[in-house]
């Protein structure tokens, strides 16, 4: 991304998000731009440690007015995503158990 003398860098940080007794280590990032003299903050999540070459970042949401608001939204988003993941895994386990119980 090229901007006139302003280089936008990602602020990277790690959060530990607890869901149903499990703790998920989550890498996130903030990108801060000035828009009309006001901050415009975007929050991202990383697929892995951002220092790893294969790690990619994905936008969660943009246009926050503060870093705190963006981080809070990002953590809530990731928590909901992990909850859905756990539900799906439990659903798959239950479905597999039911399939194994079929009496031919």
N, C-alpha and C positions, 0 to 999 in steps of 0.2 A: 504494500500500500504506500503510495507516494503522496506526501503532503508538503506544502511549502515550509521548509525548515523545521516543521514540527513532526517529530517521529513519535508515532503512537506505539507504546509498548504495553504488553500484557503484565499486569501484576498477578503473579501466581502464588497460590496459597493452598494449604491442605486443611481439611476439616475431617473430624471423625464423627460420623452420623450413626446414631444408635437406633435400630429398628427391631422390635420384638426380641430384645436380648442380644442381637448381633450388632457388631460394630463394623461399619464400612469406612475404609480410608478413601477419601474423595479429594481429588485435586480439582481446583476451580481457578478461574481467572477473571480479572476485571480489566476492562478497557475503558479509559476515561478520555472523553473528547470535550472540548469547549464548544457550546452551541449558543451563539448570541450572548456570550459572557457567562452562561450558566453551564454547570457540568452536565454531561450526558454520559451516563455510566451503563455499560453492557456487562452482563455476567455470563460466563461460559463454564462448561465442565470439560474435564480432560478424560480421555479413555484410559490413561495410565499416567505415570510420572511424566511431567512435561519435558524433562530433560532427555527422555528416551526418544530416539528418532521416529519410531512408529506411532508415538502418541499423537492424537489429534484433538483439537478443541472444537466444541459444538456450542452454538449460541443457545442459551436458555431464554433470555429476554433482554431487551434493550430499553433505553430511554428512562432510566432511573435518575433521580435528582441527587442521590447520595450513595456513597459506597456502602454504608450500613444497610440501607434499604435493599440494595442489590444483593448483598451477601445473605441477608435474611431470606429473601425470595429464593435465591439459589439453593440454600440449605433445605428449605421447605419443599422445593421442587424435587431435589435429589431424594429426600426422605420418602416422598410419595412414589417416586420411581422405584426405590428399593422395596417399598411395601408391595407394590404391584408385582414386582419380580418374585417376591416370596410367595405371594398368593398363587401366581402361575405355576411356580415350582411345586407347591403343595397340591394344586389341582392336577398337575401331570402325574404326581406320585399316586394320588387317589385314583386317577383314571387307569394307570398302569396296574394297580392292585385289582381293580374291578375286571380288567381284561384278563388277568392271570387267573381269576376265580371262575371264568367261564367253563362250564362242564360240557364237553363235546360228547 
